[in-house]
Amino acid sequence: MRLRRLMAPAQIGAQGRDAPFSEVPRGVAVKNIRDCRAMGSLFRQFAAFDPVHSSEHLIEAQRWEHLAEAEIISHFQECNTTGAAIALAVSPAH
């Protein structure tokens, strides 16, 4: 029995398939990362129990892991940018 995709990555992020999820609160970002990693794990399990389609499931798992990594990168870039802007705003002018 061939398993269908449970969710398209576009359903997780508002910007589309491979775009990182930007401008989301920290709790939402962590939930997105956790959900992407869970989906990757699920597809690796599918690959283990469905040897005929294992390569397809492993590709899908890898895509979910890439989405999680993109979310982490986006989150830290946003934190660093926001932190730098706040630091400049509160630092006294010379």
C-alpha positions as CSV (number, residue, x, y, z in Angstrom):
1,M,0.0,0.0,0.0
2,R,1.4,3.3,-1.0
3,L,1.3,6.1,1.6
4,R,0.2,9.6,0.7
5,R,1.8,12.8,1.8
6,L,0.2,13.8,5.0
7,M,0.7,17.6,4.6
8,A,2.3,19.7,2.0
9,P,5.0,22.0,3.3
10,A,3.0,24.9,2.0
11,Q,0.4,24.1,4.6
12,I,2.9,24.6,7.3
13,G,4.5,27.8,6.1
14,A,2.6,30.7,4.7
15,Q,5.3,31.5,2.2
16,G,5.4,28.3,0.2
17,R,7.2,25.0,-0.2
18,D,10.8,25.8,0.5
19,A,10.6,29.3,2.0
20,P,11.5,29.6,5.7
21,F,8.8,30.7,8.0
22,S,9.5,34.3,8.8
23,E,8.2,36.8,11.3
24,V,6.6,34.3,13.6
25,P,6.7,34.4,17.4
26,R,9.2,32.2,19.1
27,G,6.7,29.6,20.3
28,V,5.3,29.2,16.9
29,A,8.8,28.9,15.4
30,V,9.7,26.2,17.8
31,K,6.4,24.4,17.1
32,N,7.1,24.6,13.4
33,I,10.6,23.1,13.8
34,R,9.2,20.4,16.0
35,D,6.4,19.6,13.5
36,C,8.9,19.5,10.6
37,R,11.2,17.1,12.5
38,A,8.3,14.9,13.5
39,M,7.2,14.7,9.8
40,G,10.8,13.8,8.8
41,S,10.8,11.0,11.5
42,L,7.4,9.8,10.3
43,F,8.6,9.5,6.7
44,R,11.7,7.6,7.8
45,Q,9.4,5.2,9.6
46,F,7.3,4.8,6.4
47,A,10.5,4.0,4.5
48,A,11.4,1.3,7.0
49,F,8.0,-0.4,6.7
50,D,7.5,0.2,3.0
51,P,10.7,-1.0,1.3
52,V,9.1,-0.7,-2.2
53,H,8.7,3.0,-1.9
54,S,11.5,3.7,0.7
55,S,13.5,6.0,-1.5
56,E,10.4,8.2,-2.0
57,H,9.8,8.3,1.7
58,L,13.4,9.1,2.5
59,I,13.4,12.0,0.0
60,E,10.3,13.3,1.7
61,A,11.9,12.9,5.1
62,Q,14.9,14.8,3.9
63,R,12.7,17.6,2.6
64,W,11.1,18.0,5.9
65,E,14.5,18.1,7.7
66,H,15.5,20.9,5.3
67,L,12.4,22.8,6.1
68,A,13.3,22.5,9.8
69,E,16.8,23.7,9.2
70,A,15.5,26.7,7.1
71,E,13.1,27.6,10.0
72,I,16.0,27.5,12.5
73,I,18.2,29.7,10.2
74,S,15.3,32.1,9.7
75,H,14.5,32.3,13.4
76,F,18.1,33.1,14.4
77,Q,18.6,35.6,11.6
78,E,15.4,37.4,12.7
79,C,16.6,37.3,16.3
80,N,20.0,38.7,15.4
81,T,18.6,41.4,13.2
82,T,16.0,42.4,15.8
83,G,18.6,42.3,18.6
84,A,21.0,44.5,16.6
85,A,18.2,47.0,15.8
86,I,17.2,47.2,19.4
87,A,20.8,47.6,20.5
88,L,21.3,50.5,18.1
89,A,18.1,52.1,19.2
90,V,18.9,52.1,22.9
91,S,22.7,52.9,22.7
92,P,23.6,56.5,23.3
93,A,24.8,58.5,20.3
94,H,28.5,59.5,20.3
